Amino acid sequence: MDTNRNPSVNNVFAIAGIVIKEMYRRKDFYVLLTLVVALTLVLGSVSFFNDQHIVRYVKDACLLMIWLSSLVIAITTTARQIPAERESRTIFPLLAKPVGRGEFVVGKFMGCWLSCGLCLLVFYLFFGLLSASREHTVPVLAYFQGMWLHWMCLGIVVALALLGSVLFTAPSSNATICFIVVLGILFAGGHLNGIAIQMRGWRGALVYAIYYALPHLEWYDVRELIIHNWGLIDWVAWVGATIYAGLYMAFLLACAWLVFRRRTVTL
C-alpha cells in the first residue's frame, strides 16, 4: 500500500497507535490481569476443584472475570479519550492539521478496539493454559470463535462509549451510563421479546421496537459453549454475528461523527 496516497488511513492509524501506547502505559490492564490470574489460581487450588466435573466452575469463574475485566477496560478507556484530549488541549493541534473529525473518531475507535483485542489475547491465553492444565486439551478453534465474538461485542461497546464521549462532557457519567446500558442488554435484552408477547397494544409494540433496535450483545456471550466443551459454533452463524456487529459499529460511529462534526470544540 502506498501510504503517501492514503493520508486518511495514515491519520487513522497514527491516532490509533497513540491510543494503544497510552493504554499500555496505564495500569488498568495489568491490575485486572493480575486480579483475574490471582482469583482463578486461588479457586483452582481448592482441593475439591480437582474433580474434573467441578473444573467447569473454575472455567466459568475465570471467563466471567475476563468478561467483566474486558468491559471495564473497553468502557473506561474509550470514555476518557475525547475529554482527555480536550482537557490537555491536544485536540486543537490535531484538528488544526489535515485530520478530519471523521478520521479522528475512527482513529480513536480503532485504537481502543485494537487495545481491547490485545488484552483479550492475553486473557484467553491464560484461560487456555488453565484449561490445558485441568483438562489436558485445548479446543483451539472453539476458543478462537469465542474470543472473536467477544472482541466483536467489545467493538460495539467501544463504539457506544465513543458516541457517549461526544454526548456527555464527563467521562464518569459516560462510563456509568454505558455500564448500565451494556449490562442491561446482556442480562435483559434477550428477554424483551418474551415480555412484549405478554403486553398488548402500543406498549407491546414499543417493547418489540426496543428489542429489535438494541444491539444484541447477549448473542456474543458464548461462555457456556466453551465451559462445557459443546463444540464449534456454526460458521454461518459466526459470520452472520460478525457482520451484525460490524454494521452496528458503523452505525454508532456514524452517529458519533455526526454529533462531533456539529459540536464546537472548546475548553
C-alpha positions in Angstrom: 0.0 0.0 0.0 1.3 3.4 -1.0 0.9 5.3 2.3 1.6 8.6 0.6 -1.6 8.2 -1.3 -3.7 7.4 1.7 -3.3 10.3 4.1 -6.7 9.4 5.8 -5.5 5.9 6.5 -2.2 7.3 7.9 -4.1 9.7 10.2 -6.4 7.0 11.5 -3.6 4.5 12.3 -1.4 7.3 13.8 -4.2 8.2 16.2 -4.9 4.6 16.9 -1.2 4.0 17.7 -1.2 6.8 20.2 -4.3 5.3 21.9 -2.6 1.9 22.1 0.6 3.3 23.6 -1.4 5.3 26.1 -3.4 2.3 27.2 -0.4 0.2 27.9 1.3 3.0 29.9 -1.6 2.9 32.2 -2.0 0.3 35.0 -5.7 -0.7 34.3 -4.9 -3.8 32.2 -2.1 -5.0 34.4 -4.2 -4.7 37.6 -7.1 -6.5 36.1 -5.0 -9.3 34.6 -3.3 -9.8 38.0 -6.6 -9.9 39.7 -8.1 -12.4 37.2 -5.0 -14.7 37.5 -4.8 -14.5 41.3 -8.5 -15.2 41.9 -8.6 -18.1 39.3 -5.5 -19.7 40.9 -7.0 -19.4 44.3 -10.2 -21.1 43.1 -8.2 -23.8 41.3 -6.1 -24.5 44.4 -9.0 -25.6 46.5 -8.9 -29.4 46.8 -12.5 -30.2 45.7 -11.9 -28.4 42.4 -9.7 -31.4 41.4 -12.8 -33.2 40.3 -12.9 -33.0 36.5 -16.6 -32.0 36.6 -16.1 -29.3 39.1 -13.3 -27.9 37.0 -16.1 -26.3 34.8 -16.9 -23.9 37.7 -13.3 -22.7 37.7 -13.5 -22.1 33.9 -16.9 -20.4 34.4 -15.4 -18.1 37.1 -12.4 -17.3 35.0 -14.4 -16.4 31.9 -16.8 -14.3 34.0 -13.9 -12.3 35.3 -12.4 -12.0 31.8 -15.8 -10.6 30.5 -16.1 -8.1 33.4 -12.5 -7.0 33.1 -12.7 -6.5 29.4 -15.9 -4.4 29.7 -14.1 -2.3 32.3 -11.1 -1.8 30.0 -13.3 -1.1 26.9 -15.6 1.4 28.6 -13.2 3.3 30.8 -10.5 3.5 28.1 -12.9 4.8 25.5 -14.9 7.2 27.7 -11.8 9.2 28.6 -10.4 9.6 25.1 -12.1 12.8 23.8 -12.5 14.5 27.2 -8.8 13.9 27.9 -7.8 15.4 24.6 -9.9 18.4 25.3 -8.5 18.8 28.8 -4.9 18.5 27.7 -5.6 20.8 24.7 -4.0 18.3 22.3 -7.3 18.0 20.3 -6.8 21.5 18.9 -3.5 20.9 17.1 -4.8 17.5 15.9 -7.9 19.0 14.3 -6.0 22.1 13.1 -3.8 19.7 11.0 -5.3 17.9 7.9 -7.1 15.5 10.2 -10.8 15.4 9.7 -13.2 14.8 12.5 -14.3 11.5 10.9 -10.6 10.3 10.9 -10.3 11.4 14.5 -13.3 9.4 15.6 -12.3 6.3 13.6 -8.8 6.6 14.8 -9.9 6.7 18.5 -12.2 3.8 17.9 -9.6 1.7 16.2 -7.1 2.4 18.9 -9.5 1.4 21.7 -10.8 -1.6 19.9 -7.3 -3.0 19.0 -6.2 -2.4 22.6 -9.2 -4.5 23.7 -8.2 -7.2 21.2 -4.6 -7.4 22.6 -6.0 -7.5 26.1 -8.4 -10.4 25.2 -5.5 -12.2 23.5 -3.6 -12.2 26.8 -6.7 -13.1 28.9 -7.6 -16.0 26.6 -4.0 -17.3 26.5 -4.2 -17.6 30.3 -7.6 -19.2 30.1 -6.2 -21.7 27.5 -3.3 -22.6 29.8 -5.7 -23.0 32.7 -7.9 -25.4 30.7 -4.9 -27.3 29.4 -3.6 -27.9 32.9 -7.0 -29.2 34.1 -8.5 -31.0 31.1 -5.2 -31.8 29.2 -6.7 -30.5 25.9 -7.3 -27.1 24.3 -10.0 -26.8 21.6 -8.2 -24.0 19.8 -10.9 -23.4 17.2 -13.7 -23.1 19.8 -11.6 -20.7 21.9 -10.8 -18.7 18.7 -14.5 -18.4 17.9 -15.4 -17.4 21.4 -12.6 -14.8 21.6 -13.5 -13.4 18.2 -17.2 -13.0 19.1 -16.1 -11.4 22.5 -14.0 -9.0 20.5 -16.9 -8.1 18.2 -19.1 -7.5 21.2 -16.4 -5.1 22.6 -16.3 -3.3 19.3 -20.0 -2.4 19.7 -19.3 -1.4 23.3 -16.3 0.8 22.3 -18.4 2.5 19.6 -21.2 3.1 22.1 -18.8 4.6 24.6 -17.2 6.8 21.9 -20.7 8.1 21.0 -21.3 8.8 24.7 -18.0 10.7 24.9 -19.3 13.3 22.4 -22.7 13.5 24.1 -21.5 13.8 27.7 -18.8 16.0 28.9 -17.8 14.0 32.0 -16.1 10.6 31.4 -17.5 9.3 34.7 -21.1 9.9 33.7 -20.5 8.4 30.2 -18.9 5.3 31.7 -21.7 4.9 34.3 -24.4 5.1 31.6 -22.5 2.8 29.3 -22.1 0.2 32.1 -25.8 0.3 32.9 -26.8 0.0 29.2 -24.4 -2.8 28.4 -25.2 -4.8 31.5 -28.9 -4.2 31.0 -28.6 -5.5 27.4 -26.5 -8.5 28.4 -28.9 -9.6 31.2 -32.3 -8.5 29.9 -32.0 -7.7 26.2 -32.8 -11.3 25.1 -36.0 -11.4 27.2 -37.7 -8.3 25.9 -39.5 -10.2 23.1 -41.0 -12.5 25.7 -42.2 -9.5 27.7 -43.6 -7.9 24.6 -45.7 -11.0 23.8 -47.4 -10.7 27.2 -48.2 -7.0 26.6 -50.9 -5.6 24.4 -51.4 -2.5 22.3 -48.9 0.2 21.9 -46.9 -1.0 24.9 -46.1 -4.3 23.4 -45.3 -2.7 20.1 -42.9 -0.3 21.9 -41.1 -3.1 23.7 -40.8 -5.0 20.4 -39.3 -1.9 18.7 -36.8 -1.6 21.5 -36.0 -5.3 21.2 -35.2 -5.0 17.5 -33.4 -1.7 17.8 -31.0 -2.7 20.6 -27.6 -4.3 19.7 -28.0 -7.9 21.0 -24.7 -8.2 22.9 -26.0 -11.4 24.6 -25.6 -13.2 21.3 -21.8 -12.9 21.7 -21.7 -14.4 25.2 -20.8 -18.0 24.3 -19.2 -18.9 27.6 -21.4 -21.9 28.1 -20.2 -23.5 24.9 -16.6 -23.0 25.9 -17.1 -24.1 29.5 -18.9 -27.4 28.7 -16.9 -28.1 25.5 -20.0 -28.3 23.3 -18.1 -28.0 20.1 -17.8 -25.3 17.4 -20.4 -22.7 16.6 -21.9 -23.0 13.2 -19.6 -21.0 10.9 -22.5 -19.4 9.1 -23.9 -18.1 12.4 -20.4 -17.0 13.4 -20.0 -15.0 10.2 -23.5 -13.5 10.5 -22.8 -12.4 14.0 -19.6 -10.7 12.8 -21.4 -8.9 10.0 -24.2 -7.8 12.5 -21.5 -6.4 14.9 -19.8 -4.6 12.0 -23.0 -2.9 10.9 -23.7 -1.8 14.5 -20.2 -0.4 14.9 -20.5 1.5 11.6 -23.9 2.9 12.7 -22.7 4.1 16.1 -19.5 5.6 14.7 -21.6 7.4 12.1 -23.7 8.8 14.9 -20.6 9.8 16.8 -19.2 11.6 13.8 -22.4 13.4 13.0 -22.7 14.7 16.6 -18.9 15.5 16.8 -18.8 17.4 13.5 -21.7 19.7 14.6 -20.1 20.4 18.0 -17.8 23.3 18.6 -14.7 22.1 20.4 -14.0 24.3 23.4 -12.2 24.1 26.7 
